[in-house]
Amino acid sequence: MKPILPLTRRLLLAPEEGAQATLNVAIAPESAETTGRYFHSGTEIRSAAASYDVEFQRRTWEMTAAYIARGGVPK
């Protein structure tokens, strides 16, 4: 795991940098009416391809409903 850490540090933002991008979008006056959008580093992007998969959404809903109906206990 240790050899990977220097590589991941180059790919990840510092907490302050990540928070700043989120804050910029959250408090920008032009974003006041924006909802249901996804942003990466302050730029609007499409959500993951899986989020457009209606069959996946249906299966996830059904599995979640079944899980809750069992009291949230895996079988």
N, CA, C and O atoms as a CHARMM CRD file, in Angstrom:
* protein
*
  300
    1    1 MET  N      0.82100  -1.19400   0.00000 PROA 1      0.00000
    2    1 MET  CA     0.00000   0.00000   0.00000 PROA 1      0.00000
    3    1 MET  C      0.86300   1.25600   0.00000 PROA 1      0.00000
    4    1 MET  O      0.51100   2.24300  -0.64700 PROA 1      0.00000
    5    2 LYS  N      1.97500   1.23700   0.70600 PROA 2      0.00000
    6    2 LYS  CA     2.80900   2.43200   0.79700 PROA 2      0.00000
    7    2 LYS  C      3.33300   2.92500  -0.55000 PROA 2      0.00000
    8    2 LYS  O      3.41500   4.13700  -0.74800 PROA 2      0.00000
    9    3 PRO  N      3.69500   2.03100  -1.49400 PROA 3      0.00000
   10    3 PRO  CA     4.16600   2.53400  -2.78700 PROA 3      0.00000
   11    3 PRO  C      3.09100   3.28900  -3.56200 PROA 3      0.00000
   12    3 PRO  O      3.40600   4.10400  -4.42900 PROA 3      0.00000
   13    4 ILE  N      1.83600   3.02500  -3.25500 PROA 4      0.00000
   14    4 ILE  CA     0.73400   3.66400  -3.97400 PROA 4      0.00000
   15    4 ILE  C      0.44700   5.07100  -3.44000 PROA 4      0.00000
   16    4 ILE  O     -0.03400   5.92200  -4.18900 PROA 4      0.00000
   17    5 LEU  N      0.72800   5.32500  -2.18500 PROA 5      0.00000
   18    5 LEU  CA     0.39300   6.61000  -1.57400 PROA 5      0.00000
   19    5 LEU  C      0.92800   7.82000  -2.33900 PROA 5      0.00000
   20    5 LEU  O      0.17000   8.76400  -2.56200 PROA 5      0.00000
   21    6 PRO  N      2.19200   7.83900  -2.75000 PROA 6      0.00000
   22    6 PRO  CA     2.66100   9.02000  -3.49800 PROA 6      0.00000
   23    6 PRO  C      1.88300   9.24300  -4.79400 PROA 6      0.00000
   24    6 PRO  O      1.67400  10.38500  -5.20400 PROA 6      0.00000
   25    7 LEU  N      1.45800   8.16700  -5.43400 PROA 7      0.00000
   26    7 LEU  CA     0.67800   8.30200  -6.66700 PROA 7      0.00000
   27    7 LEU  C     -0.70100   8.87500  -6.38900 PROA 7      0.00000
   28    7 LEU  O     -1.16500   9.75400  -7.11500 PROA 7      0.00000
   29    8 THR  N     -1.36000   8.38700  -5.34800 PROA 8      0.00000
   30    8 THR  CA    -2.70100   8.87800  -5.04900 PROA 8      0.00000
   31    8 THR  C     -2.66800  10.32300  -4.57700 PROA 8      0.00000
   32    8 THR  O     -3.60000  11.07900  -4.85100 PROA 8      0.00000
   33    9 ARG  N     -1.63500  10.71300  -3.88800 PROA 9      0.00000
   34    9 ARG  CA    -1.53900  12.10500  -3.43200 PROA 9      0.00000
   35    9 ARG  C     -1.46100  13.07400  -4.60500 PROA 9      0.00000
   36    9 ARG  O     -1.92300  14.21000  -4.49500 PROA 9      0.00000
   37   10 ARG  N     -0.89200  12.65000  -5.71300 PROA 10     0.00000
   38   10 ARG  CA    -0.83100  13.50500  -6.89500 PROA 10     0.00000
   39   10 ARG  C     -2.19400  13.64500  -7.55600 PROA 10     0.00000
   40   10 ARG  O     -2.47100  14.65500  -8.20300 PROA 10     0.00000
   41   11 LEU  N     -3.04500  12.63800  -7.39700 PROA 11     0.00000
   42   11 LEU  CA    -4.35800  12.64600  -8.03500 PROA 11     0.00000
   43   11 LEU  C     -5.43600  13.32900  -7.19400 PROA 11     0.00000
   44   11 LEU  O     -6.42200  13.83100  -7.73300 PROA 11     0.00000
   45   12 LEU  N     -5.24800  13.34600  -5.88500 PROA 12     0.00000
   46   12 LEU  CA    -6.26300  13.87500  -4.98800 PROA 12     0.00000
   47   12 LEU  C     -5.97700  15.32400  -4.61400 PROA 12     0.00000
   48   12 LEU  O     -4.82400  15.74200  -4.50600 PROA 12     0.00000
   49   13 LEU  N     -7.05300  16.07500  -4.41800 PROA 13     0.00000
   50   13 LEU  CA    -6.91400  17.45300  -3.95900 PROA 13     0.00000
   51   13 LEU  C     -6.69600  17.46300  -2.45700 PROA 13     0.00000
   52   13 LEU  O     -7.11400  16.54900  -1.74700 PROA 13     0.00000
   53   14 ALA  N     -6.04400  18.50000  -1.98900 PROA 14     0.00000
   54   14 ALA  CA    -5.96800  18.72000  -0.54900 PROA 14     0.00000
   55   14 ALA  C     -7.38700  19.02500  -0.07000 PROA 14     0.00000
   56   14 ALA  O     -8.19500  19.52700  -0.85100 PROA 14     0.00000
   57   15 PRO  N     -7.71000  18.73700   1.18100 PROA 15     0.00000
   58   15 PRO  CA    -9.06400  19.00800   1.67400 PROA 15     0.00000
   59   15 PRO  C     -9.51900  20.44800   1.42100 PROA 15     0.00000
   60   15 PRO  O    -10.67300  20.68600   1.06200 PROA 15     0.00000
   61   16 GLU  N     -8.62100  21.39000   1.60900 PROA 16     0.00000
   62   16 GLU  CA    -8.96900  22.80100   1.40400 PROA 16     0.00000
   63   16 GLU  C     -9.31800  23.07700  -0.05300 PROA 16     0.00000
   64   16 GLU  O    -10.23800  23.84300  -0.33900 PROA 16     0.00000
   65   17 GLU  N     -8.58100  22.45300  -0.98000 PROA 17     0.00000
   66   17 GLU  CA    -8.84400  22.64900  -2.40800 PROA 17     0.00000
   67   17 GLU  C    -10.18600  22.04000  -2.80500 PROA 17     0.00000
   68   17 GLU  O    -10.95200  22.64900  -3.55200 PROA 17     0.00000
   69   18 GLY  N    -10.46400  20.85300  -2.31000 PROA 18     0.00000
   70   18 GLY  CA   -11.74100  20.21300  -2.60400 PROA 18     0.00000
   71   18 GLY  C    -12.90300  20.99600  -2.02600 PROA 18     0.00000
   72   18 GLY  O    -13.93800  21.15000  -2.67500 PROA 18     0.00000
   73   19 ALA  N    -12.73600  21.48800  -0.81600 PROA 19     0.00000
   74   19 ALA  CA   -13.78900  22.28200  -0.18300 PROA 19     0.00000
   75   19 ALA  C    -14.00800  23.58800  -0.93400 PROA 19     0.00000
   76   19 ALA  O    -15.14400  24.04200  -1.07200 PROA 19     0.00000
   77   20 GLN  N    -12.94000  24.19100  -1.41800 PROA 20     0.00000
   78   20 GLN  CA   -13.06400  25.46200  -2.13100 PROA 20     0.00000
   79   20 GLN  C    -13.87800  25.30300  -3.41100 PROA 20     0.00000
   80   20 GLN  O    -14.71500  26.15100  -3.71900 PROA 20     0.00000
   81   21 ALA  N    -13.64200  24.22900  -4.15500 PROA 21     0.00000
   82   21 ALA  CA   -14.40300  23.99300  -5.38200 PROA 21     0.00000
   83   21 ALA  C    -15.88700  23.81500  -5.06100 PROA 21     0.00000
   84   21 ALA  O    -16.74400  24.33800  -5.77400 PROA 21     0.00000
   85   22 THR  N    -16.18900  23.08300  -3.99600 PROA 22     0.00000
   86   22 THR  CA   -17.57800  22.87700  -3.58800 PROA 22     0.00000
   87   22 THR  C    -18.21500  24.18200  -3.14900 PROA 22     0.00000
   88   22 THR  O    -19.34700  24.48200  -3.52600 PROA 22     0.00000
   89   23 LEU  N    -17.50000  24.95200  -2.36000 PROA 23     0.00000
   90   23 LEU  CA   -18.02400  26.23800  -1.89400 PROA 23     0.00000
   91   23 LEU  C    -18.27300  27.19800  -3.04800 PROA 23     0.00000
   92   23 LEU  O    -19.28300  27.90100  -3.06400 PROA 23     0.00000
   93   24 ASN  N    -17.36600  27.23300  -4.00800 PROA 24     0.00000
   94   24 ASN  CA   -17.53200  28.12500  -5.15200 PROA 24     0.00000
   95   24 ASN  C    -18.84600  27.84900  -5.87200 PROA 24     0.00000
   96   24 ASN  O    -19.56800  28.77800  -6.23300 PROA 24     0.00000
   97   25 VAL  N    -19.15000  26.58900  -6.07800 PROA 25     0.00000
   98   25 VAL  CA   -20.40200  26.23000  -6.75100 PROA 25     0.00000
   99   25 VAL  C    -21.59100  26.53300  -5.84800 PROA 25     0.00000
  100   25 VAL  O    -22.61300  27.04200  -6.31000 PROA 25     0.00000
  101   26 ALA  N    -21.46100  26.22400  -4.56600 PROA 26     0.00000
  102   26 ALA  CA   -22.58800  26.37400  -3.64000 PROA 26     0.00000
  103   26 ALA  C    -22.99400  27.82800  -3.42300 PROA 26     0.00000
  104   26 ALA  O    -24.18100  28.11700  -3.27100 PROA 26     0.00000
  105   27 ILE  N    -22.03400  28.74300  -3.40700 PROA 27     0.00000
  106   27 ILE  CA   -22.36300  30.13500  -3.06800 PROA 27     0.00000
  107   27 ILE  C    -22.36400  31.07700  -4.26500 PROA 27     0.00000
  108   27 ILE  O    -22.66100  32.26200  -4.11000 PROA 27     0.00000
  109   28 ALA  N    -22.04400  30.58300  -5.43900 PROA 28     0.00000
  110   28 ALA  CA   -22.03200  31.44300  -6.62500 PROA 28     0.00000
  111   28 ALA  C    -23.45400  31.90500  -6.93700 PROA 28     0.00000
  112   28 ALA  O    -24.36300  31.07700  -7.00300 PROA 28     0.00000
  113   29 PRO  N    -23.66600  33.19900  -7.12900 PROA 29     0.00000
  114   29 PRO  CA   -25.01700  33.70500  -7.43900 PROA 29     0.00000
  115   29 PRO  C    -25.62500  33.02800  -8.67100 PROA 29     0.00000
  116   29 PRO  O    -26.83500  32.80600  -8.71500 PROA 29     0.00000
  117   30 GLU  N    -24.80900  32.70200  -9.65800 PROA 30     0.00000
  118   30 GLU  CA   -25.34500  32.06600 -10.87000 PROA 30     0.00000
  119   30 GLU  C    -25.80300  30.62900 -10.62700 PROA 30     0.00000
  120   30 GLU  O    -26.46200  30.03900 -11.48400 PROA 30     0.00000
  121   31 SER  N    -25.46300  30.05900  -9.46900 PROA 31     0.00000
  122   31 SER  CA   -25.87900  28.69900  -9.12900 PROA 31     0.00000
  123   31 SER  C    -27.12100  28.67600  -8.24600 PROA 31     0.00000
  124   31 SER  O    -27.56700  27.60400  -7.83900 PROA 31     0.00000
  125   32 ALA  N    -27.67700  29.83000  -7.94800 PROA 32     0.00000
  126   32 ALA  CA   -28.78900  29.92600  -6.99300 PROA 32     0.00000
  127   32 ALA  C    -29.98100  29.04900  -7.39400 PROA 32     0.00000
  128   32 ALA  O    -30.64000  28.48400  -6.52200 PROA 32     0.00000
  129   33 GLU  N    -30.26500  28.92600  -8.67200 PROA 33     0.00000
  130   33 GLU  CA   -31.41200  28.15400  -9.13800 PROA 33     0.00000
  131   33 GLU  C    -31.01100  26.77300  -9.65900 PROA 33     0.00000
  132   33 GLU  O    -31.85400  26.05400 -10.19800 PROA 33     0.00000
  133   34 THR  N    -29.74500  26.39200  -9.51000 PROA 34     0.00000
  134   34 THR  CA   -29.25600  25.12700 -10.04100 PROA 34     0.00000
  135   34 THR  C    -29.47200  24.00900  -9.03300 PROA 34     0.00000
  136   34 THR  O    -29.03700  24.10600  -7.88500 PROA 34     0.00000
  137   35 THR  N    -30.14800  22.94200  -9.46700 PROA 35     0.00000
  138   35 THR  CA   -30.32700  21.76500  -8.61500 PROA 35     0.00000
  139   35 THR  C    -30.16500  20.51800  -9.47800 PROA 35     0.00000
  140   35 THR  O    -30.36300  20.56000 -10.69200 PROA 35     0.00000
  141   36 GLY  N    -29.80600  19.41900  -8.84400 PROA 36     0.00000
  142   36 GLY  CA   -29.72200  18.14500  -9.53800 PROA 36     0.00000
  143   36 GLY  C    -28.59700  18.04900 -10.55400 PROA 36     0.00000
  144   36 GLY  O    -28.67800  17.25600 -11.49100 PROA 36     0.00000
  145   37 ARG  N    -27.55500  18.84100 -10.38300 PROA 37     0.00000
  146   37 ARG  CA   -26.42300  18.83100 -11.31200 PROA 37     0.00000
  147   37 ARG  C    -25.19100  18.27700 -10.59800 PROA 37     0.00000
  148   37 ARG  O    -25.12900  18.24700  -9.36800 PROA 37     0.00000
  149   38 TYR  N    -24.22800  17.84600 -11.38100 PROA 38     0.00000
  150   38 TYR  CA   -22.97900  17.30900 -10.84500 PROA 38     0.00000
  151   38 TYR  C    -21.82800  18.19700 -11.29200 PROA 38     0.00000
  152   38 TYR  O    -21.80900  18.69700 -12.41700 PROA 38     0.00000
  153   39 PHE  N    -20.86900  18.38300 -10.39200 PROA 39     0.00000
  154   39 PHE  CA   -19.72600  19.24100 -10.68000 PROA 39     0.00000
  155   39 PHE  C    -18.43500  18.53100 -10.31400 PROA 39     0.00000
  156   39 PHE  O    -18.37900  17.76600  -9.35100 PROA 39     0.00000
  157   40 HSD  N    -17.41800  18.79200 -11.08400 PROA 40     0.00000
  158   40 HSD  CA   -16.07700  18.30200 -10.79100 PROA 40     0.00000
  159   40 HSD  C    -15.14000  19.48600 -10.91400 PROA 40     0.00000
  160   40 HSD  O    -15.02300  20.09200 -11.97900 PROA 40     0.00000
  161   41 SER  N    -14.47700  19.81000  -9.82300 PROA 41     0.00000
  162   41 SER  CA   -13.56100  20.95900  -9.77900 PROA 41     0.00000
  163   41 SER  C    -14.24200  22.23700 -10.26000 PROA 41     0.00000
  164   41 SER  O    -13.62800  23.06400 -10.93500 PROA 41     0.00000
  165   42 GLY  N    -15.52300  22.38900  -9.90500 PROA 42     0.00000
  166   42 GLY  CA   -16.25300  23.59800 -10.24500 PROA 42     0.00000
  167   42 GLY  C    -16.86700  23.62100 -11.62700 PROA 42     0.00000
  168   42 GLY  O    -17.51700  24.60000 -11.99300 PROA 42     0.00000
  169   43 THR  N    -16.67800  22.56500 -12.40700 PROA 43     0.00000
  170   43 THR  CA   -17.22200  22.49500 -13.76300 PROA 43     0.00000
  171   43 THR  C    -18.35200  21.47900 -13.80900 PROA 43     0.00000
  172   43 THR  O    -18.20700  20.36600 -13.30400 PROA 43     0.00000
  173   44 GLU  N    -19.48200  21.85500 -14.41300 PROA 44     0.00000
  174   44 GLU  CA   -20.60400  20.93600 -14.50700 PROA 44     0.00000
  175   44 GLU  C    -20.24700  19.77000 -15.42300 PROA 44     0.00000
  176   44 GLU  O    -19.68000  19.95200 -16.50000 PROA 44     0.00000
  177   45 ILE  N    -20.60000  18.55400 -14.95900 PROA 45     0.00000
  178   45 ILE  CA   -20.32800  17.33900 -15.72900 PROA 45     0.00000
  179   45 ILE  C    -21.57400  16.45900 -15.72900 PROA 45     0.00000
  180   45 ILE  O    -22.49300  16.67700 -14.93900 PROA 45     0.00000
  181   46 ARG  N    -21.60200  15.46800 -16.61400 PROA 46     0.00000
  182   46 ARG  CA   -22.66600  14.46600 -16.59300 PROA 46     0.00000
  183   46 ARG  C    -22.40400  13.50100 -15.44500 PROA 46     0.00000
  184   46 ARG  O    -21.25700  13.23500 -15.08500 PROA 46     0.00000
  185   47 SER  N    -23.47700  12.99000 -14.88300 PROA 47     0.00000
  186   47 SER  CA   -23.30300  11.97900 -13.83900 PROA 47     0.00000
  187   47 SER  C    -22.82600  10.68100 -14.48300 PROA 47     0.00000
  188   47 SER  O    -22.78400  10.55800 -15.70800 PROA 47     0.00000
  189   48 ALA  N    -22.47000   9.72300 -13.64500 PROA 48     0.00000
  190   48 ALA  CA   -21.95000   8.44100 -14.12800 PROA 48     0.00000
  191   48 ALA  C    -22.96100   7.75900 -15.04500 PROA 48     0.00000
  192   48 ALA  O    -24.17000   7.92400 -14.88300 PROA 48     0.00000
  193   49 ALA  N    -22.46300   7.00700 -15.99100 PROA 49     0.00000
  194   49 ALA  CA   -23.31600   6.32100 -16.96200 PROA 49     0.00000
  195   49 ALA  C    -24.35600   5.44300 -16.26700 PROA 49     0.00000
  196   49 ALA  O    -25.48600   5.33200 -16.74100 PROA 49     0.00000
  197   50 ALA  N    -23.98800   4.82700 -15.16400 PROA 50     0.00000
  198   50 ALA  CA   -24.92400   3.95300 -14.44400 PROA 50     0.00000
  199   50 ALA  C    -26.16300   4.71800 -13.97000 PROA 50     0.00000
  200   50 ALA  O    -27.22900   4.12300 -13.81000 PROA 50     0.00000
  201   51 SER  N    -26.03700   6.01300 -13.74900 PROA 51     0.00000
  202   51 SER  CA   -27.18600   6.79000 -13.27300 PROA 51     0.00000
  203   51 SER  C    -28.26400   6.94900 -14.34000 PROA 51     0.00000
  204   51 SER  O    -29.38100   7.36200 -14.03000 PROA 51     0.00000
  205   52 TYR  N    -27.94600   6.62700 -15.58600 PROA 52     0.00000
  206   52 TYR  CA   -28.91400   6.70800 -16.67700 PROA 52     0.00000
  207   52 TYR  C    -29.50200   5.34200 -17.03000 PROA 52     0.00000
  208   52 TYR  O    -30.32600   5.23800 -17.93900 PROA 52     0.00000
  209   53 ASP  N    -29.08800   4.30200 -16.32100 PROA 53     0.00000
  210   53 ASP  CA   -29.51800   2.93700 -16.58600 PROA 53     0.00000
  211   53 ASP  C    -30.81800   2.64600 -15.82400 PROA 53     0.00000
  212   53 ASP  O    -30.79000   2.35900 -14.62700 PROA 53     0.00000
  213   54 VAL  N    -31.93400   2.71900 -16.51100 PROA 54     0.00000
  214   54 VAL  CA   -33.24500   2.57400 -15.88200 PROA 54     0.00000
  215   54 VAL  C    -33.41300   1.18100 -15.26100 PROA 54     0.00000
  216   54 VAL  O    -33.98600   1.05900 -14.17900 PROA 54     0.00000
  217   55 GLU  N    -32.93000   0.14900 -15.91800 PROA 55     0.00000
  218   55 GLU  CA   -33.02800  -1.20700 -15.37600 PROA 55     0.00000
  219   55 GLU  C    -32.22400  -1.32400 -14.07900 PROA 55     0.00000
  220   55 GLU  O    -32.68600  -1.94800 -13.12400 PROA 55     0.00000
  221   56 PHE  N    -31.05600  -0.74800 -14.03500 PROA 56     0.00000
  222   56 PHE  CA   -30.23700  -0.74200 -12.81000 PROA 56     0.00000
  223   56 PHE  C    -30.97500  -0.00300 -11.69400 PROA 56     0.00000
  224   56 PHE  O    -30.97200  -0.45000 -10.54600 PROA 56     0.00000
  225   57 GLN  N    -31.60100   1.11800 -12.02300 PROA 57     0.00000
  226   57 GLN  CA   -32.36300   1.87700 -11.03100 PROA 57     0.00000
  227   57 GLN  C    -33.50400   1.02500 -10.46600 PROA 57     0.00000
  228   57 GLN  O    -33.72900   1.00700  -9.25600 PROA 57     0.00000
  229   58 ARG  N    -34.22300   0.32000 -11.34700 PROA 58     0.00000
  230   58 ARG  CA   -35.32800  -0.52400 -10.91700 PROA 58     0.00000
  231   58 ARG  C    -34.84800  -1.62900  -9.98000 PROA 58     0.00000
  232   58 ARG  O    -35.43800  -1.86000  -8.92400 PROA 58     0.00000
  233   59 ARG  N    -33.76500  -2.31400 -10.37700 PROA 59     0.00000
  234   59 ARG  CA   -33.22900  -3.40500  -9.54800 PROA 59     0.00000
  235   59 ARG  C    -32.75900  -2.87500  -8.19200 PROA 59     0.00000
  236   59 ARG  O    -33.00000  -3.50200  -7.16100 PROA 59     0.00000
  237   60 THR  N    -32.09700  -1.73500  -8.19700 PROA 60     0.00000
  238   60 THR  CA   -31.61100  -1.14000  -6.94400 PROA 60     0.00000
  239   60 THR  C    -32.78100  -0.79300  -6.03400 PROA 60     0.00000
  240   60 THR  O    -32.73200  -1.04800  -4.83000 PROA 60     0.00000
  241   61 TRP  N    -33.83400  -0.21200  -6.60700 PROA 61     0.00000
  242   61 TRP  CA   -35.02800   0.13200  -5.82600 PROA 61     0.00000
  243   61 TRP  C    -35.63600  -1.12400  -5.21800 PROA 61     0.00000
  244   61 TRP  O    -35.94700  -1.14900  -4.02700 PROA 61     0.00000
  245   62 GLU  N    -35.80700  -2.16300  -6.02200 PROA 62     0.00000
  246   62 GLU  CA   -36.41300  -3.40000  -5.53300 PROA 62     0.00000
  247   62 GLU  C    -35.56700  -4.05300  -4.44300 PROA 62     0.00000
  248   62 GLU  O    -36.10200  -4.52000  -3.43800 PROA 62     0.00000
  249   63 MET  N    -34.26400  -4.08900  -4.63600 PROA 63     0.00000
  250   63 MET  CA   -33.37300  -4.68200  -3.63200 PROA 63     0.00000
  251   63 MET  C    -33.40500  -3.88100  -2.33700 PROA 63     0.00000
  252   63 MET  O    -33.39300  -4.46000  -1.25000 PROA 63     0.00000
  253   64 THR  N    -33.44700  -2.56300  -2.44200 PROA 64     0.00000
  254   64 THR  CA   -33.49100  -1.70400  -1.25700 PROA 64     0.00000
  255   64 THR  C    -34.80600  -1.89700  -0.51500 PROA 64     0.00000
  256   64 THR  O    -34.81700  -2.00700   0.71100 PROA 64     0.00000
  257   65 ALA  N    -35.92300  -1.93800  -1.25500 PROA 65     0.00000
  258   65 ALA  CA   -37.23600  -2.14700  -0.62900 PROA 65     0.00000
  259   65 ALA  C    -37.27500  -3.49500   0.08100 PROA 65     0.00000
  260   65 ALA  O    -37.79500  -3.58500   1.19300 PROA 65     0.00000
  261   66 ALA  N    -36.73700  -4.54300  -0.53500 PROA 66     0.00000
  262   66 ALA  CA   -36.70500  -5.87100   0.08700 PROA 66     0.00000
  263   66 ALA  C    -35.84000  -5.85700   1.34600 PROA 66     0.00000
  264   66 ALA  O    -36.19700  -6.46700   2.35400 PROA 66     0.00000
  265   67 TYR  N    -34.72400  -5.17400   1.29000 PROA 67     0.00000
  266   67 TYR  CA   -33.81200  -5.06400   2.43400 PROA 67     0.00000
  267   67 TYR  C    -34.52500  -4.37100   3.61800 PROA 67     0.00000
  268   67 TYR  O    -34.42800  -4.81000   4.76400 PROA 67     0.00000
  269   68 ILE  N    -35.23100  -3.29300   3.30700 PROA 68     0.00000
  270   68 ILE  CA   -35.93300  -2.55800   4.36400 PROA 68     0.00000
  271   68 ILE  C    -37.09200  -3.38800   4.90600 PROA 68     0.00000
  272   68 ILE  O    -37.35200  -3.38100   6.10900 PROA 68     0.00000
  273   69 ALA  N    -37.78700  -4.10300   4.02400 PROA 69     0.00000
  274   69 ALA  CA   -38.91200  -4.93500   4.47100 PROA 69     0.00000
  275   69 ALA  C    -38.45200  -6.03000   5.43000 PROA 69     0.00000
  276   69 ALA  O    -39.22100  -6.45200   6.29400 PROA 69     0.00000
  277   70 ARG  N    -37.22000  -6.49300   5.29300 PROA 70     0.00000
  278   70 ARG  CA   -36.65800  -7.49900   6.20900 PROA 70     0.00000
  279   70 ARG  C    -36.12500  -6.87300   7.47400 PROA 70     0.00000
  280   70 ARG  O    -35.55100  -7.56700   8.31300 PROA 70     0.00000
  281   71 GLY  N    -36.30200  -5.58900   7.62900 PROA 71     0.00000
  282   71 GLY  CA   -35.80800  -4.90300   8.81500 PROA 71     0.00000
  283   71 GLY  C    -34.35500  -4.49500   8.67300 PROA 71     0.00000
  284   71 GLY  O    -33.67600  -4.22900   9.66500 PROA 71     0.00000
  285   72 GLY  N    -33.87700  -4.44600   7.42600 PROA 72     0.00000
  286   72 GLY  CA   -32.50700  -4.00700   7.18400 PROA 72     0.00000
  287   72 GLY  C    -31.46600  -5.03500   7.55800 PROA 72     0.00000
  288   72 GLY  O    -30.29700  -4.69600   7.74200 PROA 72     0.00000
  289   73 VAL  N    -31.87600  -6.29800   7.67500 PROA 73     0.00000
  290   73 VAL  CA   -30.93900  -7.35100   8.06100 PROA 73     0.00000
  291   73 VAL  C    -30.61700  -8.20800   6.83500 PROA 73     0.00000
  292   73 VAL  O    -31.52600  -8.78800   6.24200 PROA 73     0.00000
  293   74 PRO  N    -29.34700  -8.29800   6.44500 PROA 74     0.00000
  294   74 PRO  CA   -29.00500  -9.12300   5.27700 PROA 74     0.00000
  295   74 PRO  C    -29.27200 -10.59800   5.55600 PROA 74     0.00000
  296   74 PRO  O    -29.10200 -11.07500   6.67800 PROA 74     0.00000
  297   75 LYS  N    -29.69500 -11.31100   4.51000 PROA 75     0.00000
  298   75 LYS  CA   -29.92700 -12.74900   4.65500 PROA 75     0.00000
  299   75 LYS  C    -28.90400 -13.49900   3.83900 PROA 75     0.00000
  300   75 LYS  O    -28.91500 -14.73000   3.81700 PROA 75     0.00000
